[in-house]
């Protein structure tokens, strides 16, 4: 009998739920939000008491962790994105894409230019036997 882990979907749901509660508590504590209970005894969801400023600040935090290549727990990242998306959906506030004024591919382009420059410096010709011969021109 081979080992197998069962009910991975349930585990994933539980971890997502735990992360959602974790970041919702952090939002509540950070911004001093109070959640009230309805007539059935259920507590308000964090999305109901957040403002647009809260959402923008959280989205900025997520953008910075991505741009600065900082680590954030993937479940927490998903939960924060979910909260911000839900707030925008429920309040009819469209998502405004962040337009980067700096070329995002600048590092790649710089690398390619350096590679091309170094290849031009090292001229390659083929010898009579067909193998490449590398030489640098005498200046």
N, C-alpha and C positions, 0 to 999 in steps of 0.2 A: 504494500500500500504506500503510495507516494504522498508526501506532505502537501497540503494545500490550505490556504487561508480562505475561509468562506466569508460571505457577507461584506465584501469590501465596499460596496455601495453604502451600506449602513454606517460603516466606519467613516467614510468620506462625508456623509451627511452630518454625522455627529461632530466631526472636526470643524466643518464649515459653520455649524451652529455655535460651537464653542468660540470660534474666532469672531463671529458676528457679535456675540454677547460681550466678548473681551474688548473689541474696539468701540462698541456702543457705550460701554462703561467709561472708556477712556475719553470719548467725546463728551459725555455727560460731565465728567469730572473736570476736564480742561475748560469747558465753557460755562460751568456752573448751571447746567440745565436741570430743571425739575420735571420729572415724569409723574403725571397724576394717574389715578386708577379710574376706570369707568364704572358704570353701575353694576357690571358683572364681576368686578374685582381684577380685571386685567390692566396691566400697566401700559401706558402709551408707548408707542415705538419711538425710538430716537429721531426718526425721520420727521415725525410730526412736530417736533419742537425746534428743529434746526432752522437757521436762517441761511440766506444766500452767502453771507460773509463766511459762515462756518464751512459751507461746502467749498467755496473758492480756496479757503486756507488749506483744507484737507487735500484738494486736488493739487494745489501748489506743492504740498508736502510729498505727494505721490510722484509728481513730475520731478522734483529735486532728487528723490531717492533713485529715480531711474537715470536721470542725467548724470548725477555724481557717482553712479554705479555703487550706491550704498545698498546693503542687504536689508530686505524686509521679508518677513515670513510670508510665503505665498498665500496662505489662507487669510492672513490679516490684510494683505493687499487686495485680495478678491472681495473681502467683506467691506473694506473702505470704498472700493469702486462701486460695489453694489448699493451701499448707503447713498453715495453721491448720485448715482444714476436714478435710484428710486426717488430721491428728493426732487431731482430735475423733472422726472416724469410726472410726479404728483403735483408739482407747482408750475407746470408748463413753462419751464425755463430751458431754452435750448442749450445744448452743449456748444461752447465756443472753442474751436480748436486753437491750440497754442501754435502760433506761427513763429518759428525760429528764424531770427534775423541772420544767424550764422549758418553757413553751409554745414549740414549734419555729416556730409561725406568728406569733409575737408581732410581728415586724417588719412583716409583711403587715397584720395587724390594726391596728397603730398607724398605718400609712400610710392604710388605708381610713378610719379614724376622722378623721384630719386632713383627708382629701379631703371626707368628708361634712360636717364642721364648716365648711369653707371654702365649700361649696356652699350651706349654710344661711345663711351670712352674706351671700352674693351672691344676693339674691332676684331671681327672674326673672319678668317679666310680659310679656305679648304686647301690642304696640301695635295700633291699629286696622287697620294694614296687614298684620298677621300676623307681623312680625319681632319678635324678642325685645328687650326693653328692660331693661337692667340698672341697678339703682340700689341704693344703700345707704340704709337708713332713717336719718333725722335723729334724733339722740339729744339 
